[in-house]
Amino acid sequence: MRSYFYYFVYVCKTIIVFALIALPTKAAELVTLSSGEWPPFTSKSLAHQGFYSEIVRQAFALEDYEVQYQFLPWARAYMYVEQGKVDGSLTWAKTTSKEKAVLFSEPVFWHNKVFFHLSQQPFNWHNIDSLKQLTIGATEQYTYGYAFDLAAEKSELKVEYVSSDLLNLKKLLVGRIDIFPSDIHVGYQLIKQYFPAEKAALFTHHPQSVQQTYTHVIFSKNNQQRSKQLLAAFNRGLQKLKQSGAYQQIIDDAALLEHN
């Protein structure tokens, strides 16, 4: 009789274990984020869609969210956030106007922007006034620092805006603009990726920084409750990622080159 009892208990335990295994696990909640082409940080053609994209993906994963990226022209990527067509976007620097329109995460990465130019057409500059005789390329929805942005807004500088950094580099190569400000890693990554060696060798940069700033993930104010939840979740996940060492490992794996 005792053996039947133990057998019964064993069968019950087995049934419970298999029932628990068979229980559906909670699916990760989907987060949609827009982005543009900004290699090596974000790009649909890179592994993990760029190392910045991977940082954001892993930070959200630590809070049980799954990220889906939509790659768009930068102006549309930002507009989709404002309109609530996506939950958020990366990689954005703070400006006064944007802080009124969207929510900003904790800083994700530090950037250095410099002026690119052709090596056969060297130039020097010390302040914004030094740039007034030049035709400058810029990318829509980017910020290049308060002084530059204000001078451009007041038409004190001759600035031509296009939809991407790559278009600006192409304009620079054929002489349609004189200089172009870009994150130093992005500029050289695009040059290496899209121009043959003999053309790539024609580009260089001025060592003085145009802007040094952090970039962030931004979230729509269209749905305040959801956006605040996502913002808090991402900030928690980013902190965990940094504390674990995984954040720095992702950056190390990206093998960013030094450009003097």
Summary of the structure (lengths in Angstrom):
residues: 260
radius of gyration: 24.0
end to end distance: 83.9
largest distance: 100.6
contacts: 788
relative contact order: 0.18
helix: 45%
strand: 26%
